Amino acid sequence: MPTSIGDLWRLLRYGKRRRLASADFYLRHFRGKSGIEIGGPSKIFRTVLPVYASVAALDGVNFAHQTVWENSIDESKPYRCYKAKAGKQFIREATHLDGIPSNSYQFLISTNCLEHVANPLKALEEWLRVVEPNGLLVLILPKKESNFDHRRPVTSFEHLLDDYKNQTEEGDLTHLEEIMALHELSRDPPAGDAKHFRERSLKNFENRCLHHHVFDAPLLQRMFEHFGVHLVRADTTRTDYLALGTIRK
């Protein structure tokens, strides 16, 4: 049974999803390696792209001790993504992985997380910092046509670059009025009615429910190119964009 809004959303979104046809291509890159996940644990890495079963070890990062996605998180307890596997749990901002050494992991994975970050390029820069040279990166971002963002425009890379240059912080609500006007409430039951949704959104720094930006495959590729990440493979499913890259330093 789902124990949080996040569990319910993931169950509805991925619970009946089949394994990605190209999953074996991705998984062979991860077998026996140790890495870190930002914003998990994630249903998609158990079902559509079952990375958890392949890796040797995995640490996890989330932004707070209490979230609408995972309920209570205790940094003193292990990060458990799959059966007996247990890594270290970090409570950190996605843009500030303080205390996590550079080049300390063989890979980093993240799904349906970066859209909740106000400064995605700053986050991605920090994520790449903690992965060793020639390490792996897997990003999965939601396809707007499949969710409540379907009426919103895709964010331009130039906008992401401005956020990076302006050092936009996670309390930013620049996109709030666009979201209020174009968010499809009928596709987002936990948001409630328009009044409740606005009230929740004004507290986004606490709950991180907003999608600051809207991505597509070309934007994801542009972000990889900006940081010199070699795109190994990209796939598009009914709900998501997937990209696997190797990190050049």
NORDA-V108044 format. One line per field, one symbol per residue. burial: + if it has 24 or more other C-alpha atoms within 12 Angstrom, else -. A space follows every 50 residues. Layout:
burial = ???
//
This chain:
burial = -----++-++--++-----+--+--++-++--++++++++++++++++++ ++++++++++++++--++++--+-----++++----+++++++++++--+ --++++++++++++++++++++++++++++++-++++++++++++-++++ -+-++-+-+++-++---++++++-++--++--+++--+--+-----++-- ++-+--+++++++++++-++++++--+-+++-+++++-+++++++++--
//
